[in-house]
Amino acid sequence: MATPDILKLPPELVLRVSSLLTTTDLCAFRASCKQIEAGLFDSFAKEFFSKRQFMIEQVSLEVLVGIANHKTIAPYLKEVIICLDYLGPSHGFNGRQKIKGHVKRGALIATGQARDMLVDAFSNLPNLRTVGLRDYNAAGRLRDGENVLWRSYGWSTGMSVNARLNVLREGRHRRIETETPDEALPLILFALGQAECRPTNLEVFLRRQRLPDDAFNVFTAQMQPKIEPLLPVLKTLLLSLNDRPGFGAGPTPTNPHADSHEHLKQFLRRTPLLEHLRLNFLSDESDADDIISWLGEPNYPSAPTPTPGSTQFSHLTTLDLGMLNVQPQTLLHTVKQLRLTSLSLWKVSLRDNTSPNTGDRGVSTWKDFLQELGDNIPRPLDFTYFKIGFPSHVQGPNNGTLTDIRFAGNTTTDQNGVTKYEDLQSQVSYRKYFGSDVRTWLRDLKQGTYVEPVEPHSDSDHIDDDEDNSDNESGIEEILLEDDEDNDGE
């Protein structure tokens, strides 16, 4: 039998041909010949199995368990994402389970089946490094078209062919039905602990909801022995937080001194090797002075004035903060105490309680912040990356008049000595190169700081900004969730 012409091509050309195929055609191509299958398997497994997304539904978790127990594929799976979507009315279930031999999601969780299936899977994934939680489907599946998303396994279960095609056509513009995240996180952590699995990265990306403080209340007599051993090995922790009254433990009229981040602090205290921390809040009205200040506290409260790196997070080098307001001195103090080499501030409002909120005052607050930061970064430290996106100034702790701050790409002075700000930018960044210095960059940035007044804002203005932006467009994920859109799993 004559050898097919395609087998005479160099392996790299066969790979190039396969990269131009849709997923359906790629599967057919792989099935056409054992030699082609063998030549494509490694690239195929890396593309489709290094990072996978699942629902807490029996039909989806069965696939996760199957992958974990497949001796050839399991070593490729390095990142498991649990999405909060579920089989709901859009699939035709309307609360009744119609898959023979499968239980409803509620029963799956209540009986412990979901936990046991996760334990089974986590126990058999030798190279698992990252576990994630999210409430949206990510883009990046370019093999099948610009609008096709990476979805959870089993997402189309129970759908008619027409309904499935409609979802595919709507792509990123379709919202998925999701559960709340506060119960999913403890479930994932407990399963990891019971499986004695030790991933180094825990990533929570949420657009529609955030984790209340109660989600971190996992140090009970039953859960602590399983979960606590997980935390000392964590190096990356990315969180989406909700600190609004009514959503978690927080100040109330009967207890005005309650700590709104009590359980989160307990959680973070157990992560001594943390290198990368990201805190994304619900909106830029979130008061974060308490948790930001706490991050810069020394190891021992009775210690003398701490030097950089003497905090409880001595390994922390990357800090990302998003959607919050904070007093500038609080943020300055913490940044100076940590040994950071990378800092991202996204939709951060500097809050000033001392004077009326005018445009001049907003500019002054940010200029003073940039000046002090540039002057007071300890000399042993040197930032390799610094980013500020959509900064603002707000007067008072909540619902003050918001003043947007912009940075001029160029400033000129006219014949009357008036400074003109040109090429205004809402995002600026610094990346170290030979001969550069972040202190000089901060001082130059100060000179181009400019005010852009806006109307007083409501809750929905900013919450919707975060929810509705698609995966790689403007919004909180564009800056703080970089490199998150590849190979998520169908």
Disulfide bonds with the S-S distance in Angstrom:
none
